[in-house]
Amino acid sequence: MSLSEFQLIQHYFSTATAARPDVLLGIGDDCALLRVPAGFDLAVSMDSLVEGRHFLRDADPEALGHKALAVNLSDLAAMGAEPAWVTLALTLPAADEDWLRRFMAGFSALAAEHRLQLIGGDTTRGPLSITIQVHGFVTTAGALRRGGGRPGDRLFVSGTLGEAALALRQRREAGRAAPELAARMDRPIPQVGLGRLLTGFASAAIDLSDGLVGDLGHLCEASGTGARLELASLPLAPAVALACAEGDWRLPLAGGDDYELLFSVPTDKVPAMLAAVVADGHRVQEIGCLVATPGITLAYPDGRESEDTPDGFDHFRD
Amino acid sequence: MSLSEFQLIQHYFSTATAARPDVLLGIGDDCALLRVPAGFDLAVSMDSLVEGRHFLRDADPEALGHKALAVNLSDLAAMGAEPAWVTLALTLPAADEDWLRRFMAGFSALAAEHRLQLIGGDTTRGPLSITIQVHGFVTTAGALRRGGGRPGDRLFVSGTLGEAALALRQRREAGRAAPELAARMDRPIPQVGLGRLLTGFASAAIDLSDGLVGDLGHLCEASGTGARLELASLPLAPAVALACAEGDWRLPLAGGDDYELLFSVPTDKVPAMLAAVVADGHRVQEIGCLVATPGITLAYPDGRESEDTPDGFDHFRD
């Protein structure tokens, strides 16, 4: 990019987020210099959003700035980590100041909520894509890994499932989605506070990006377990519950983009976990349990049961 | 991508680099978990390479894997940091196994040289682009910042300048470049060892990616100084020296892509720095000094002098 475009982007980048004391050197040198507090380890995750794959060309830039950061923060949440720093690689077809201003507004507002400082990145000209890396603090003993689940642990999920997938379906079929559903798709809320709270209770955790059955499959595979899902217990918004009542369970089971947390808790820790979760104002729902036998059993409300495997969830997809 | 493509990439990613003891959890969970050694801070840098902007579609994948990592390692070198971890976001038009194998071969060979472990990343389908973040260790007192230069400090540069730019010019004009020049453009060698050695001597440092005058401008701006460059002292390969002898100084002054280190050293530390550099087998050349007056003075071999400013180097570009 030309010097003036570069300066424009530098301006938006360097003023995007507030300064943290653990950032010894931020944007503007060859590297950022960062200090991890004593007693903590670093959790990092990187995700890309690519135009035409994860969003459409006419996507609202502010929502995109929010979502690109939110999906990364959701990975920190699933680890129980405290967000600290973020890097942003933006590839843009042109230095469109209005687009950039709105994108950074969405990005910065969510960053501010989580005291996240933008410490570096890169901007290049090319087809629109966004790659973000988030960095957070966690104690190694407290980190919520995928592989700590044991047979008998209870399975919980936060929030409600399937609304983002329903928004996508409505957009495909009718060109637009109901506003409350669109918000779930365009402005997911990463469950950072819940994740940090769960470090004292959960045996394993994962965030729901691919869909419940697929992500539960990842958790089971890492834990060396199977799972039983009680579909009557799934937390569903009315519009999603309606589709399920008509026999179509794809939205909550395979819809993806929920960015809620799925986690397992040893039975003896469940009461204390629930007390802490309620006291902190979160909403979680027990939806099943881990079992010793590999594979996922879906227990339907009508008493019917079906077996699934981590590799077999694709037939649920739209 | 489909599950099998995803598994293919996971295979290449998870076997790409050797395990380090400071990686508590690598690829495969929601986050990687990393431990910075006591007494050290973390240096991070992120760079993107985009097809059509930084490389052509028919670029050799192995060279591309090398270069994408090398330009990032060059930023760690410029900070004097010890490389540790790397993340890789790959956007690919298709899951081309041959391309991926060759790309990862170039990437992994350079990573192994620097004991760098691949700890995470993302793969998506879309126009080819590569975003890499490198992470290294450095003491805050020892870090080579851009802004520590003072008037009177001597200016040095490693290696030779302008060969990558000459390779680009030959490719544009003749379709191909001389092999030794092409190697400078396609397989830059990040000066990691030299950078770490300089932490005891240099007052400021930057790596040469934009071209000597532009990057010197960044160093001067951060240091609050100007600089005087003795062009007769520039370390030049014969083919570049020939162009300069004919009056065209653009290759070494504005060519870019050299990935050598430019650094300033207080006069009283120069003898010890040179002794250490020679003992470690590096090649550096004194090319001028920092001065109190802003702007860059170019002193030509024929006695002519011209003034330049950090913002004024664009007219040097091809």
Interface residues (C-beta under 8 A of the other chain):
Chain A: L3 L24 L25 G28 D29 D30 C31 A32 L33 L34 R35 V36 A38 D41 L42 A43 V44 S45 M46 D47 S48 L49 V50 E51 G52 R53 H54 D75 L76 A78 M79 A81 T87 A89 T91 I119 G120 G121 D122 T124 R125 G126 P127 S129 T131 Q133 G136 V138 T140 A143 L144 R145 R146 G147 A205 I206 D207 A222 D311 D314
Chain B: L3 L24 L25 G28 D29 D30 C31 A32 L33 L34 R35 V36 A38 D41 L42 A43 V44 S45 M46 D47 S48 L49 V50 E51 G52 R53 H54 D75 L76 A78 M79 A81 T87 A89 T91 I119 G120 G121 D122 T124 R125 G126 P127 S129 T131 Q133 G136 V138 T140 A143 L144 R145 R146 G147 A205 I206 D207 A222 D311 D314
